[in-house]
Amino acid sequence: MSAQRLRVLQGERRLPDPDAVDADGHHVWFTATIDRWLRATGRPVPADAVWPFGWPDATEPAEVIWSGDITLPRGHAAAVTIFDAAGQPVVYAVGYTGQDVSRDTIAEAAIAQLDPDRRPGAVVVQPFLLDPRPDGPHPHLELWRMPEQAEPPAHVAPDPLPGFLRRLLPARAPATTTTTTTPPPLVLGRQRRPDAPEYAGSVWASEAARLLGRPVPLWWAGTVTPEIVRTVRLLDQPRPLPIPDTVTDWPAAISRLSAALEHSLHTTHPQAFALLARETRAVHQDVVATLTHPTTGDGWYIAAAPTPPTWPAVAEQRAAVAAGRTFDPDAAGAELARLAEVEANLLWQPDDPYGAALREAILMLRGQLAATDPETVYTFPVTYSWPDAHGSICEEYRRHLTALAPADRHGDPTHPTRRLVRLLTEDATDTVIARHQLLDRARRRLIGLYRDPDGRLVAHLASGAAEIADELLIEWPTSMPPDGWTAQTVIAADKTYSATGLFALTPGPDGALLPPQPVPNPGDEPRFTFGYDGNSPAALYQALVRCALREWDAAAQESWVQQLSARPQDTRHPHSRLWQQITTSQNALRLSWADVQQWAHEDQQALLQHRRSPR
């Protein structure tokens, strides 16, 4: 077809949308896109068209040659079904939930189930796992193909595999080969192994079903378990198997609300319960919309469908009443302080709906109050990881730490409180802690637990690397700095492998140094490095500016440093002496607190004047 004819067809919207644009600005269509268009419009499809477009439609359901589990690396497994599609094997594969295995690995292991002479031209399809979202299923399959010409590795005999596939599949004429003495071209980058399938994009489920003569199953993410797969295989029905809901947000949401009711949170903390109620009702609405989408369609069906959410009668009525309660900021602030203390002192349990309910309520109360009452919200610490903790500042800080006794509420890592778990897992969520065994990993590295002079917890963890010092996990403040910093206070940090500790050093009336105090990043998380122009130095700059100006939103998200210059000779942007000190100090950072305050005010005024000046 000529380029002129292509432009006419495209102008008449009779061609599919182009897949790309080449270097000359011309539209490009992939072969599969044109093959799909030819078949969809009833035009002849070339004999060499790629799968599935070049294969004939099935006249009857494809025979299942074999169905079972295959073994993958590290003890994992995948469910595989091999179909005979007009004498050509089509392998349907899906990995089991909770396994960190690439889909390429699954495709390669699935192809290995075929006899070697049946692999050329064979196809592997893997369904996209569906996310529980309210916009409905997307019935696509990912596709892998073996080349039509076999490419066995030189001097390596193929492994003997089950012969029943050879007996059941029709005989196939061997592919002809051409011998050449030309050496293969040099290929740079990642190369496909000769016995491995190559990724070939995606196809609609309807296109695969047309060749198989049967719909293909799709799966919700989280539902592909050996038990459910076994049931679906044995029943062999093109409709969903009803299963309990373990994949949407509803089970956790209603569990939290029910636990809150059991502990009378609706009477003791009505503002917090109202937020939990609104959240639970919103989750119910979203999940209902998700699970009432069609479960079958053109060439596909959902293999296992979670049952729609249902309310316990009392919970539904209490939630409806609480959701209508007017938000009271003063009452909410008082509840926040009480809830934070109760939740922090609870013993950690992996599946504790009450602890999760308190945590969720605390986060939502903070979210409601942060903009209008930051002083009430930012009284909590966040965990700051200081890897490679060493240097003179670190030694001085550790000199003032007090080891926790096992009798201390937070001193027993074998029976930790939720507060201690947050420290050891760097504020990870309950789900992530359990899924990735973060607490067990931290306990294996734990050397000691401490308190600083202000009562904040500190954990000392082994680094695991000879060239890196041990790690400190510190409860770092998010509030404004204390009032005790003076004109003699020095903001100090030492260069370490990664993020470093930033402290205020203040001499006492007798000249002795008071305990170092962590420098907060008010209203935000700490992330401190220096000696270069980057994100973490910008966070350090933000922290110092907010502390100096006592403004919660100053220098947010690098907004100031992007308009300032660390170089005095730069005439395009105002020069910042503070930013210059942060970006040019190398092995140690020592800044007079009085200078920091002056420089922060200078930057504030310079930016105001810069914005007002004519451009």
Sequence and secondary structure as in RCSB ss.txt:
>XXXX:A:sequence
MSAQRLRVLQGERRLPDPDAVDADGHHVWFTATIDRWLRATGRPVPADAVWPFGWPDATEPAEVIWSGDITLPRG
HAAAVTIFDAAGQPVVYAVGYTGQDVSRDTIAEAAIAQLDPDRRPGAVVVQPFLLDPRPDGPHPHLELWRMPEQA
EPPAHVAPDPLPGFLRRLLPARAPATTTTTTTPPPLVLGRQRRPDAPEYAGSVWASEAARLLGRPVPLWWAGTVT
PEIVRTVRLLDQPRPLPIPDTVTDWPAAISRLSAALEHSLHTTHPQAFALLARETRAVHQDVVATLTHPTTGDGW
YIAAAPTPPTWPAVAEQRAAVAAGRTFDPDAAGAELARLAEVEANLLWQPDDPYGAALREAILMLRGQLAATDPE
TVYTFPVTYSWPDAHGSICEEYRRHLTALAPADRHGDPTHPTRRLVRLLTEDATDTVIARHQLLDRARRRLIGLY
RDPDGRLVAHLASGAAEIADELLIEWPTSMPPDGWTAQTVIAADKTYSATGLFALTPGPDGALLPPQPVPNPGDE
PRFTFGYDGNSPAALYQALVRCALREWDAAAQESWVQQLSARPQDTRHPHSRLWQQITTSQNALRLSWADVQQWA
HEDQQALLQHRRSPR
>XXXX:A:secstr
  HHHHHHHHHTT S   SEE TTS EE  HHHHHHHHHHTT    TT  TTTTS   SS  EEEEEEEEE GGG
 EEEEEEEEETTEEEEEEEE TT    HHHHHHHHHTTS GGG TT EEEEE  B   TT    EEEEEE  SS 
   TT       THHHHHS            S      S    TTS EEEEEEEHHHHHHHHTS EEE BTT   
HHHHHHHHHH  SS EEE   SSSHHHHHHHHHHHHHTTHHHH HHHHHHHHHHHHHHHHHHHHHHTS SEETTE
EESEEE      HHHHHHHHHHHT    HHHHHHHHHHHHHHHHHSB  TT HHHHHHHHHHHHHHHHHTTT HH
HHTTSEEEEEETT  SHHHHHHHHT EE  TTSTT  TTS BHHHHHHHTTT  HHHHHHHTHHHHHHHHEEEEE
E TTS EEEEE  S TTS  EEEEEEE S   TT  TT EEEEE  SSS   EEE B TTS B   EE   TTS 
     SSSSHHHHHHHHHHHHHHHT TTTTGGGTTTTT BS TT SSS B HHHHHHHH  SEEEEEHHHHHHHH
HHHHHHHHHHHHS  
